[in-house]
Amino acid sequence: MRSHLADAVTAYRADNRPDEAAERVLDRLLKSEDGRAEEAFAAVVSGAADDAGRWILTACIGAEEMARTFVARVAAEQALQPKLRKLLSHVKELRAFIQDLADGPDTRGMLPPPYARDYALPRDARIVPRTQGPLAYYVVVGPDGIRNALEGLGDVQSFISARLDLARSIPESFHATRKQKIREAGKIAAMKHLAKQVSEICGTPHDVHVPPG
């Protein structure tokens, strides 16, 4: 009896170069003792496009990777949050520095003349001496330079804030903060992803054939 699953796996291996993790998924599908994998695969690809089997196997491999790496990926997002908060504090400090430049000479600091000419400044900025003496120099930035700097910092702050929001929302969206709950959430997310992929490939999710994982 022809095995749709075995034929698809053979074709997949011929057309692709599965890594070790992908090979484990393919072997597990082929070694299903109760025949559920073959039955489910045949039902899914029945009436679908000729290359549906290859895409179904790709979806299975992707879902397995999602479930397997979910805990580590969530942990990475959680570890990123304090780093992003620190970047936001640096943006605040930089904004204060730009404001100091805009406020006037008394808050702009001094630069010794031998080094002043080595600084590459934007078109709207220059280094000029104070009237107090030859060693008193400060940076002058025009309105356009101040505005551009503040707008640029505003963009950077928006980028960091958006990334921080994503890093916070990942575990919150799965209502999972403990490692075990995150692992279970990963399995559920992988199953939903697989069902969605099957639906897009074949036109129906075939939920009854999706193994519980």
C-alpha positions in Angstrom: 0.0 0.0 0.0 1.4 3.4 -1.0 2.3 5.6 1.9 1.6 9.3 1.1 3.6 10.3 4.1 6.7 8.2 3.3 6.7 9.5 -0.3 6.4 13.1 0.9 9.3 12.6 3.4 11.5 11.1 0.7 10.7 14.0 -1.7 11.3 16.5 1.1 14.7 15.1 2.0 15.6 15.1 -1.7 14.6 18.7 -2.2 15.9 20.1 1.1 18.7 19.6 3.5 17.0 19.0 6.8 19.0 19.8 9.9 19.2 17.4 12.9 16.0 18.8 14.5 14.1 18.5 11.3 15.2 14.9 10.8 14.0 14.0 14.2 10.5 15.4 13.3 10.5 13.4 10.0 11.6 10.2 11.7 9.0 10.6 14.4 6.3 11.0 11.8 7.4 7.9 9.9 7.7 5.8 13.0 4.2 6.5 14.3 3.2 3.0 15.4 -0.5 3.5 15.5 -0.7 4.9 11.9 -2.2 8.2 13.1 0.4 10.3 11.4 -0.1 8.5 8.0 -3.9 8.7 8.4 -3.8 12.4 9.3 -1.3 13.2 6.5 -3.3 11.4 3.8 -6.5 13.1 4.9 -4.9 16.5 4.9 -3.3 16.3 1.4 -6.2 14.5 -0.2 -7.5 16.8 -3.0 -4.8 19.4 -2.3 -2.1 20.6 -4.6 0.7 18.3 -5.6 3.2 20.0 -3.5 0.9 20.3 -0.4 2.8 17.4 1.3 6.1 19.2 1.2 4.5 22.3 2.7 2.7 20.3 5.4 6.1 18.8 6.4 7.6 22.2 6.5 4.8 23.4 8.7 5.3 20.4 11.0 9.0 21.1 11.3 8.3 24.8 12.0 5.7 24.0 14.7 8.1 21.6 16.4 10.8 24.3 16.4 8.4 26.8 17.9 7.4 24.5 20.7 11.0 23.4 21.4 12.5 27.0 21.5 9.5 28.8 23.0 10.8 28.9 26.6 14.3 30.2 25.6 12.8 32.8 23.2 10.5 34.1 25.9 13.3 34.2 28.4 15.4 36.2 26.0 12.6 38.7 25.6 12.3 39.0 29.4 16.1 39.5 29.8 16.0 42.2 27.1 13.6 44.4 29.1 16.1 45.9 31.7 18.5 46.6 28.8 15.8 48.5 26.9 14.8 50.4 30.1 18.5 51.4 30.5 18.6 52.7 26.9 15.5 54.8 27.6 17.2 56.4 30.5 20.2 57.2 28.3 17.9 58.9 25.8 16.6 61.0 28.6 20.1 62.0 29.5 20.9 62.8 25.9 17.8 64.9 25.7 18.9 66.9 28.7 22.3 67.4 27.1 20.8 68.8 23.9 18.7 71.1 26.0 21.8 72.4 27.8 23.3 73.2 24.4 20.1 75.1 23.6 20.0 77.1 26.9 23.2 79.1 26.5 26.9 79.4 26.9 27.0 79.1 30.6 25.8 75.5 30.4 27.6 74.4 27.2 30.9 73.5 28.8 34.5 74.3 27.7 36.8 72.8 25.2 40.5 73.5 25.0 41.6 75.3 21.8 44.1 72.6 20.6 41.4 70.1 20.3 38.5 72.3 19.3 39.3 72.3 15.6 39.5 68.5 15.4 35.8 68.1 16.1 33.5 67.3 13.2 30.3 69.1 13.8 27.0 69.3 11.9 26.5 72.3 9.6 24.4 74.1 12.2 27.0 73.8 15.0 30.3 75.4 15.7 32.8 75.9 18.5 33.5 79.5 19.5 35.5 81.2 22.3 34.0 82.8 25.3 34.8 86.3 26.1 36.3 85.3 29.5 39.6 84.1 28.0 41.4 81.9 25.4 40.8 78.6 27.2 37.0 79.1 27.5 35.3 77.6 24.5 31.8 76.3 24.0 29.6 74.6 21.4 27.0 76.7 19.6 24.1 74.8 17.9 21.5 76.7 15.9 17.8 76.1 16.1 17.8 73.7 13.2 20.5 71.6 14.8 18.7 71.5 18.1 15.4 70.6 16.5 17.0 67.8 14.4 18.8 66.4 17.4 15.6 66.3 19.5 13.6 64.8 16.7 16.2 62.1 16.2 16.2 61.3 19.9 12.4 61.2 19.8 12.6 58.6 17.0 15.1 56.6 18.9 12.9 56.7 22.0 9.9 55.5 20.0 11.9 52.6 18.6 13.1 51.5 22.0 9.6 52.0 23.6 8.0 49.9 20.9 10.6 47.1 21.3 10.1 47.2 25.1 6.4 46.9 24.6 6.8 43.8 22.5 9.3 42.3 25.0 6.7 42.7 27.8 3.7 41.6 25.8 5.0 38.2 24.8 4.7 36.4 28.1 1.7 38.5 29.1 -0.2 37.5 26.0 0.1 33.9 27.0 -0.7 34.6 30.6 2.5 32.7 31.4 5.2 33.9 33.8 6.5 30.6 35.2 8.7 28.3 33.1 6.2 25.4 33.1 3.3 27.6 32.0 5.5 29.1 29.3 6.4 25.6 28.0 2.7 24.7 27.9 1.9 28.0 26.1 4.6 27.2 23.6 2.9 23.9 22.7 -0.5 25.5 22.3 1.0 28.2 20.2 2.7 25.6 18.0 -0.5 23.7 17.5 -2.4 26.8 16.5 0.4 27.8 14.2 0.3 24.3 12.6 -3.5 24.4 12.2 -3.3 27.8 10.6 -0.6 26.6 8.2 -2.6 23.5 7.2 -5.7 25.7 6.6 -3.7 28.0 4.3 -2.1 25.1 2.4 -5.2 22.9 2.1 -8.1 25.1 2.7 -9.2 23.5 6.0 -7.3 23.2 9.3 -8.2 19.5 9.9 -8.2 20.1 13.6 -9.2 16.5 14.4 -5.9 15.3 12.9 -3.6 17.7 14.7 -1.9 15.7 17.5 -2.0 17.1 21.0 1.8 17.5 21.1 
